[in-house]
Amino acid sequence: MTRNDVTETIIATRIAKGIPWAEVAQAVGQSKEWTTAACLGQMAFTAGQATIIGKLFELDDMAIKLLQSVPYKGSLPTAVPTDPLIYRFYELVSVYGTTFKELIHEEFGDGIMSAIDFNMDLTREPDPKGDRVHIVMSGKFLPYKMY
């Protein structure tokens, strides 16, 4: 059994049981964004959290241990994503990446936005012309050091 096998089991069981990600997050005590990423193999659960996930998705002891292992981050199967929704984020960075970089450097200086010390909130924004996806991402600024 691999961590990918556990992810596939979680996905299949979640669909079969009709469990929303927000419900999984509430059971674990974390945000729906972080919990979903962890269930999809991008974060490590604590022992207590892994036990909760194990019960929720009927996982065996080995799977629960794998949920606690440090994952290999980045799970896209190709360099350029082919899934239309994920591709739009790739497109967004392709079009606006230099703008993000320029404005962050102007405001903060030479450095990067952390994906480790990071928060994300995804909500539905009602709009008469069609609902909108509202995503707020907040990452700690990490300046490059001189040495």
N, C-alpha and C positions, 0 to 999 in steps of 0.2 A: 504494500500500500504506500502511496506517495501523497504529498500534500495536495497535488492536483486531483487525485482520486477523492480526497476528502471534500475539496471544493465542489466537484461534480455531484457528490452525494448530497451535500448541503443544498445545492441548487435544485436537484431533482426532488428532494424531500420538501423543500419550501414550496415548490410548485404544487406537488401532490397534496400538501396540507393546506395550501392557500394562506400561508403565513406572510404578512407584510413585513418588510425590512424594519419599519418603525417599531413593530411589536418585538422583533428580535433585539433591537437596540435597547428597548425599554427593559427587557429581561436581563440584558448584560450590564445596563447602567451607563452606556456611552451614547454618543450621537449616532443617528442613523447612517451618516456618511462614513464615520470611522468603522462602525460595526459592519457595514456592508463591505467595505474594503477588506476588513479582517476575514470575513466569511469567504470572500473571493480570493483569499490567499496572499494579501498584500501587507498584512500586519500580523503580529503575534498576540494571541490572547494570554492573559494571566491564567494560572491554574484554575482559579474560581470561575472565571469567565468561560474557559474551555469546558468546564464541567457543565455549566448552564447550557452552552451550545450543544454539547454532547447529548444532554437529555432532550432538548428541543428537537434535535434532528436525528435522535436514536443512533448515535455513533458509538462505536466500540472504544475500548481503552486506548488502543494504538492511535486511532483517529484523534482522540482527545489530546494525546501527547503531541501529535503532529500539529495541532492547532496552536501549541505553545512554542513551536520551533521558529527560529528566525527565518523569515521567508526570503526567497529570491524575488526582489521587487522588480516590477515591470513585467507585464504579462501579455503584451500584444504579440500576436503570432508573426507579424510582418513589420518591417521598418516603417512603411507607410501604411497606416491602418486602412482596412478595406470595409469595415463596418461603417455604414453611413453616419450614424450618430457620433461615433468616435472620430471618424474622419473630419467632421465639422470642427472638432476641437483642434485637430492637427491643422486644419485650414485656418482657424482663428489665430493660432500661434504663427503660422506661415505669413499671414497678412499683418497681424498686429504685434508680433513678437519684437520687432525692432522698436516699435512705439513703446511697448512695455519697458524694454531695456533702456531706452533713451529717457523716459520720464522717471523711472526708478533711479537711474544714475543722477539725473538732475536734482531730484528731491532728496536722495539719501547719500549719494556718493558711489564710489566704486565698490560693488559687492553684489550679493544675490539675495533672492527671497528664499527662505528655507522651506523645503518640503517636509522637514522633520518637525520643526516647531511650527505647526501649521494647523489651521482650522478651516473648515468649509461648511457652508450651510446652503442647502438646495431646497427651494420652495417653489410652489406654483403661484404665479401672479395672474389673477384674473384680468382679462382685457377684452373689451367688446369686439375687437378685430381678431381675436384668437388668443387663448391663454399663452402666457410667456413663461419661460424657464428662467428663474432668478437664482443665480449662483453667486455667493459671496465667498471669496477666498482670502485668507489672511495668513501671511507667513512672516515670521520674524526676519528682519533685515540682518544679514551677516556681512559685515564689511571685510574686504580683503585686508590682511595684515602686512605691514612691512617687517622684514626681518633681516 
